Amino acid sequence: MKVITSISDMQKEADLLRSRGKKIGFVPTMGYLHEGHLSLVREAKKRSDMVVMSIFVNPTQFGPDEDFDDYPRDFDRDAKIAESVGGDIVFYPDVREVFPENYLTYIEVQKITKVLCGLSRPTHFRGVTTIVSKLFNIVKPHLAVFGQKDAQQAFVIKRMVEDLNFDIEIVVAPIVREKDGLAMSSRNTYLTPEQRKQAIMLYQSLMTAKKLIDTGERNALVIKEQMRKIIEKQPDAMIDYIEIVDTTNLQPLMKLRGEILIALAVKIGKPRLIDNIIVHL
Ligand code: AMP
């Protein structure tokens, strides 16, 4: 496995691979890799000849009071894990090269970035779309794999790719969970053992919502209320949002129909955790 740290070296490597007719699959991450990230690499491997994984903790997607400085980082560990799963190239740039002091350009998808996570993280998606666009120009992939874990992010990226005519196929891979249902996340490492137990309730509340829908409930308020009750029983839980939206536009639904996304964001102690399920009616 090759580790590339400079932008121009990565671009040259991408040009070389393309000139040889290789299909480049790309998995952008912020590192501190877990099985969720690795599932994306496996998905990319199935669909391409060479897999590039980027590891970059992107400062522009963190708000001023968020955990950028504390975000877990361990490049040596990540490089070993990436190699073990068959990653071909790890792109690991320096923040000063990606965002030099005189940096001025941002990409912004409107409207769908103002709901769900966008409400409490108003600059988050602008940071995500900016870094993903930059990485697309650097890695020059034919396809890129994102996780359903960050459902709104995947939705926003797809929209950006469509609106800006990026010639890149976007693949969204399912959420990888711990045995007890907790969605894997680099931020789970912040949880104390007691909070880790409480965190199981996030998935359980989503499963309760699914059961209610399966037994015929279609009123979003009733379902959200049940979910809220389950989560509020956890002493360290602070709900940011519990929402049920239409997957075509991310707008909240009152009466459930079509394909719906049930999504939540809850702070449990230090980390703010997100999770979701998609239900077809
Ligand atoms: P991150 O390093 O958290 O920015 O995540 C990098 C990519 O991995 C994103 O596309 C995430 O949606 C995806 N991802 C993170 N956690 C999971 C998970 N538990 N299952 C599937 N994909 C995930």
Residues whose N, C-alpha, C, O or C-beta is under 5 A from the ligand:
A	BS01	AMP	P28 T29 M30 G31 G36 H37 V145 F146 G147 Q148 K149 D150 A173 P174 I175 V176 A183 M184 S185
